[in-house]
Amino acid sequence: MKPEKLLIRNLDTEEEFPVLFNPTGYTVEESNSWEEQKRERQKPELQFTSRSRKKLSMELFFDTYEQNEDVRTYTSKIARLLVVSIDDSDGARPPVVQLHWGPADPDPTNGIFPFEGVLTNVNQQFTLFTGSGMPVRAKLSVAFTEYRLPRQEAQLQPARASFPAQTHTVIEGETLSSIAATLWKDPRLWRRIADANAIDNPRLIQPGQVLVVPAIA
C-alpha cells in the first residue's frame, strides 16, 4: 500500500496537487493573548483577550533528477499560492488553501488536518543542478496560517448576549465602577451592582465584602 501523499487544494479555484515527497514532520503553533490589568497596591491580574490563529509549518522536498525535469515545475505551484489572485467581497487576497494528509481528527478543535489557511511564507532552496544550470532538487520551507472569514469567526466566538449572575469579593482599591469595568467591560454599569446590593453610598464598600453581581443582557 502506497503512503498517502500530502494534498494541497486551492479552495478558490478547486485546483489540487500532491507534494512529491511527504514531509518528515511538521510544526503546529498555537497561543493565547493575555493582558495585565493593573490594580492599586495589588499584583496585576492576567486577563484573557484573544486566541491566536493556528500556524502550520513544514519542509517539503522536491527531486526531479532521475526524470531530468526542471524542479521549478513543482515548486512554482507552491510559490504561486502567495500571489494575489482573488478579488471578491473579502477584498484582493491570495487564495485560501486546504491541506489534507491522512484521516481527519474526530475532534476538529484538536485536529490538524484538514488544515484550512493561507500560505504566509515560502523559503526556496535549490541544491542540485544539471550541466545546463536547470535546478532538479529543492527544499521549501513553508508556513501556513489558519484562515476564517469574519462570519465564520463570529460563529466560533462564545455568545456574549448576556453575563450570568455571580458574586464578587471586593479587594483593596476596588470601586463599583472598576468592578463593572473588570466584569462587564463597562464602568458605567456600576449602579446595577449598587442596586443589587442595596448600596446607597458606593464609596463605602470594604475589602472582603461579597457583592451580588446581577445577570445582564
Secondary structure, 3 states (H helix, E strand, C coil): CCCCCCEEEECCCCCEEECCECCCCEEEECCEEEEEEEECCEEEEEEEEEECCCEEEEEEEEECCCCCCCCHHHHHHHHHHHCCCEEECCEEECCCEEEECCCCCCCCCCCCCCEEEEEEEEEEEEEEECCCCCEEEEEEEEEEEECCCHHHHHHHCCCCCCECCEEEECCCCCCHHHHHHHHHCCHHHHHHHHHHCCCCCHHHCCCCCEEEECCEC
